[in-house]
């Protein structure tokens, strides 16, 4: 499989575009983290208990996690394990904790943390590490850069996507939706991000608008497992496009009767 993914269509790392959450049971530490991040333009949600954060994560999506290890009830380490098991490894996690032993650092990093900072932390260092992670996970390039994923070639400048050299007949909104998913390959795209970037507003959970557009994009671009792609919904959070192995580079054949006419969201985005 060939996948040359651009940094272009991933969101910039300006604070206002990012959702950060901190798990911290010490009120003074939580306020400090929130203040330090606010000064850099980052809005930060604070949780004092791991179980309450997990409950929220079943409904909301964040771009970066700051976790204290020792919090009441469900520990930060258990929250990290839940994140990696349910949200994957696409979202960055930083431990900010008073646990200083080398074995704790190793355990945290091996469990999936991206960085580890010991308290008392230096505000400038925390910001530097956050920005470093955000640049790595959500990189930037000129928005006009063409990129390739298997048989798909995405040309943002001309707003064209070709499959095996044949242009797909996409509306402007379908192109923007497809470009967002393809440039975020493997990453969870939250419902909030998707609706605001494509429609410029929140979309009601009862609306079928997003599902209908996803169905059309899936059919027109052949985003099906047998053709090397899997478009999944992460219940209550958003959507993730992944590759499934070797891409089909030959004739995809005509779409099945079901795919030509079915507009039921339950079939078109696999869970």
N, C-alpha and C positions, 0 to 999 in steps of 0.2 A: 504494500500500500504506500502511495506517495501522499504526504500531507505537509504542504508548506503553508503554515498558518501565519497570517499577518499579525502584527501588533496593532494594526491600524484601527480596527473596529471595536477593540476592547475599550472600555471606558477609560478616560484619563484619571489620574490619581489625585485630582483636586479634592479637597476635603468634602465639599458639598455634595459630591457624587457618590460618596462612600458611606456604607452603613457599618459601624463598628460597635461591638458589644463587649463589655467587660464584666467578668464574674469576679467580684471582690466583696468580702463580707465586712471588711474594716471600713467604716464610714469615711474616715479621714483619707485613707488611701484611694477609695472610690472617688471622692470629690477631687483629689489631686489628679488622678488619671483623667477625669472628665474635664477639668480645667486646662490641663496641659494640651489635650487633644483639641479642645474648643479654640484655644489660641492659634492653632494651626488650621482651623476651619473644619475640623472633623466633629460631627455630631455623634455622641456615644451614649448608648443605652447601658444602664447599670443594673446588674442583678446580684442579689446577695446570697441566693441559694441556687445550687446546681439544678435541683429538680424543677424549679420555676423557669430557669433558662431553657431546659429541655422541653418543657411544656410549650413555651413560646416558639421554639424552633420547629415545632410541628405546624406552625402557621406562618412564621415569618422567616425571611432569609437575610443573612448578613454577609459582608464582604471580608471581615477579619474579626478574629476572636482574641481577646486578652483574658487569660485564665489564671486565677490564683489556684494553688493546689489544694490548700486546706480551707474549705468552706463548710458550713453546716449541711448535714445530710449527704447528698450526692457530691462527692469531691470533684475538684477540677480535673483530676486525672480520669475519673469515670466519665465526665462530660466530654473530654477529649476522645475517649474510646467510642462514645456514642456518636460524636461528630464524624469520626472516620468511618464507622460502620454504616451510618445512614446518609451522610452527605458527601462521602468520598474524600479525596485528598486535594481537591481543587481549591478549597478555601483555606487561607493561612491562619495558623494558630500560634500565639506567643504565650508562653508561661511567664508570669511576673509573680514571683513567689519568694518566700523567706527560706525555702529549703535550699541549702547551699552545698550539700554533699555531692560529690562527683557522681555517685551511683544514681542519685535522683535526677541529675541532669541527663545522664545517659538513658535512664528509664523513660523520661519524658520525651526525649528526641526519638528514641526507638519506637515509642507508641504513636508517633505521628506529629509531634509538635515541630514547628518550623524554626522556632527560636526559643531561647531560655534566658530570662533576665532575672537577676537576684535583687531582692529588696535590701536596703533602700535603693531604688533605681534613680538614675539621673534623667531628668525630663528630656534633655536634648538627645540622649542616647536612645530613649524609648521612641521618640519621634523618628530618629534616623533609621532605627530598625523597622518600624512600621512602614516608612516610605520605601525602604529597600524591598520589603516583602511585596508591597503593592506594585512596585515597578516590575518585579519578577512575575507576579501572577497576572497582572492586568497591564501588560506593556503597551507602549504607544509607537505608532509609526504614522507617516502621512496617510490620510484617509484614501488617497487615490491609488495606493499600491495594489496591484493585482496579485492574487494568491491562488494556490492550487491544493485541492484535497482529492486524491484519487482521480476519478474521471471528471471532476468538477473544476472549472476555472471561474473564479469570481473576479469581475472587473468593476470595482466601485466607481471609477471615473465615468464609465459608460453605462453603469447600472445594468450589467448583463452577466448572466451565469450560463455557461455552456456545459453540456454533458457530452463527453466524447466528441467535442467540436460542434455540437448542435445547440443553438441558443434555446433556452427554456422560455416559454411565453409567460412571463411573470408581470404582474402589476407592480407599480412603484412600491406599494406597501408590502407585497409579497417578497420583493427583492430585499427590502430593508429587514424584514423578519428573517429571511434565509441567511442574509449576510451576518446578522447578529449571532444566530445559532452556529453558523459555520466558523466564524472567527472566535467563537467561545467554545470550540470543540472540547468536550470532556468536562466543561465547567457548568455548574448549576447556574442557570439564568433565572433569577427570581421573577415572580409574576409582576412585582412592582417595577423592576428594571425594564422588563419587556414592554409592559403597557405604557410606561412613561417615554421610553425611547422610540417606540413605534407609533403610538397614538397620542403621546403628549399628555396623558391623563390616566387616572386610575380607571380600570375596567371592572365593572360589577362582577362579583363571583358567579352571579346567576346568568351573566351574558355568555352567549356562545360565540362571540366575535373572535376571540383568540383561537378557540378550537377549530373554527371554520377555516381561518387563515392557515393554521398549522396543517390542516388536512390537505389544503390545496398545494402548499409548499412541498409536503411529503410526497404527494402524487407526482407533481410536475418535475421534481428533482430525483425521484426514485429513492427516497430516504427510507429504504426497507432493509431488514437484516440480510436477506438473500443477495442484496446489492452492496452490502458492506457498511450500512448505517443503521443505527438504532436511535429513534427519537422517543425519549421516555418522559413521563411526568413523575415528579417527586411530590407526592400528595401534599397539598396545602402550601407548597413552597415554590415550585416553578418547573422548569423544563431543562433537560440535558440531552444534547446530541453527542453520540459516541460512534466510533467506528467498531466494526465487529470482526475485522480480519481482512483478508485479501479482497480488494475491490474488483467488481466486474467491469471490464473495460470494453466488452463487446456490446452487441445489440441487446438492449434491455427488454426488448419485446414490448408488446402492447399491454397497457395496464389492464388488470383483470376487471371484469364487470363490476365487482364489488367496489374496487377502488375508483372506477369512473363515476359511480353514482352515489356512493355512501357518504353521508355528511354527519354521521353519528360520532361524537367525540370519543366514545368509549372504545372504538376500534382503532382509531387513527393514531393515538399516542399511547404507546405501550407503557405499562407501569412496572 
